[in-house]
């Protein structure tokens, strides 16, 4: 057996295909991997698109291709195997012919490497889409050129935007099946841009393509199929995308563990999740608020003169302070929010949904604490409207919620920091992950209940939500004429409370 | 009270390597984060150490994650007793060099019932000497978390496996009921008897592994490099012929040639490839033009599609 390209040859008699990947591929990559998510409705051709990406970037190895050819029991009319089989890895999926979970795929070009979260198109698996979107820098949204935007496509765009994705590629697929019609492509692009504007998405690249034929995926369409299109192929668009960085903003280091290999060394280990730090910087340890200076940034390779977002490091401080796992070391001048009450969005991930009043575990960064969730409204995915809602958020529901803690919680808004603004909820009974959430704001801390006497009457000052619940009870309604309801703003309430306090 | 400078200062080595490129650095950071998170949240973690290249990378990352401390958990090697001789030598050297706690376990049934890959076939043999042995060792150690070097690009069923992959008390994996994993927030809460397999290399590809070995100068078992070695051809695989327990079948003869291994397992089940790559650079160059996936040399995966998923459900790593 001869193998002209190299001396490698598998003993099974596998032959070397006549292409050779560029050696430049193995050279240093000057960019971090781009994480992307692919979404779209069932039958938009998503599996075919990813299969095409893997195939044309040579990420499919020969023996995998052989298995593929065998399992697809034949080939399609282009002589290519059924790419979907390459992707649907679990037997249950093969049997059902649908994709039921998030799968991660890897491919690379000379310029960059990519991690694709391949998520299902079925509505009941919206939670998996949210999972895939949580780590993605960019979303590729598929639309079938024959049918345009579907409700499911809009849902996925909405979820992706909510999860913080700001870069979108609209892949108008199966353009060959509409005769490469420019007007159709432009109409779908226009529809999407209009819809996306409402979501606050501005960075959109629309590309007409045929995933099946490989047109405008990795290679441009040939034979003058689309002379009217001179934009990038999908891969070119992906190569140009930016990787989200949390380097702007204040320094954040959620402490994972304290390293004490001996009496002489105490370091705080964690991954920088925002900003940057240098030796000599003043930092605060939250929630205690203790202040110290950074003495050293230790790594296995060398003692560093700076650490930036993403770096896994060990910090040594200049004095002995009480720091433990779950604490956050932050820049002294740009601190995150601390408090007991926050607002957020969350996606319910499990069949039981999210129950109001139940005490869940919340994990954010390295901090785990008890939390009460109160749903306020729910997103109607088909319209993008928030509808008032106060009961259980069912699986796949996206809700606005209020979070109440017993101990100080530490957050940035998700908008400001995708790491310190994110959290998961864990069911205390099943210990399963039941929701993913994003902090939108800190709520004013006037959640306390105050009572004081005013002559014969008792004045009870309650947070609005609690007041509403009380007023809805039978006992309250029966004695409605004995009470007086005053609605005040948060600022007025704070003033009211301080006045009341000084009275007593 | 401030500590004295002398007590806490960590000094830079006199010569340091050039920094990693951003791609590898991002993968390294992610792996270190996972190591620290598991070590902090679980009571009794262990690292599964298979001596192969992925394990070597995994061990290197563990040492980095806990520096300047030592690796705070033991390494577990499930020894089928049919590993390559050079693997065992390498394992012992590494354990001593890096001051590691090494736990080695072999299924006593192997010896008692004389179970070999030749007499029992790859499927039964793997079941007993790998899957069952692993369960025995994990139960004996009472480990609630086990690090593994699996990567999602290796095999279709792995592509959907979480970084924290849950196992029932009898070590079963339920691929259809995995916990969602969002951002880099891992849910490490488990019930008594349950455990987690943690995969810090999930997002690495084979090329990443090799480039990292090169960049970090990580020592490997020499079998990864081509050398003149004795082998026999059997079932379309080149089997290393150095162990006296390998009995030649009629028609077989020992041949000699420049060969190396892309993965290392049990020598009777691991096929070599012809190669002249004697250095890391040459191995990587070969890799770049290779079109055969690395698991291709393994008899285990070949039976049928979905074979790995089936094994994993039953508790294979």
Interface residues (C-beta under 8 A of the other chain):
Chain A: X5 X6 X7 X8 X9 X10 X11 X12 X13 X14 X16 X17 X20 X21 X22 X23 X25 X26 X28 X29 X30 X31 X32 X33 X58 X61 X62 X63 X64 X67 X71 X86 X87 X88 X89 X90 X91 X92 X94 X100 X101 X102 X103 X104 X105 X106 X108 X113 X115 X127 X128 X130 X131 X134 X135 X256 X257 X259 X260 X261 X264 X265 X266 X267 X269 X270 X271 X295 X296 X298 X299 X300 X301 X302 X303 X310 X311 X312 X314 X316 X318 X319 X320 X325 X349 X361 X363 X364 X365 X366 X418 X419 X422 X423 X424 X426 X431 X432 X433 X436
Chain B: X1 X2 X3 X7 X8 X9 X10 X11 X12 X13 X16 X17 X19 X21 X22 X23 X24 X25 X26 X27 X28 X29 X32 X33 X36 X37 X39 X40 X63 X64 X65 X66 X67 X68 X69 X70 X152 X153 X155 X156 X157 X158 X159 X160 X175 X176 X178 X179 X180 X181 X182 X183 X184 X185 X187 X189 X190 X191 X202 X203 X205 X207 X211 X233 X236 X237 X238 X258 X271 X272 X273 X274 X275 X276 X277 X284 X285 X286 X287 X288 X289 X290 X291 X292 X293 X296 X297 X305 X306 X309 X310
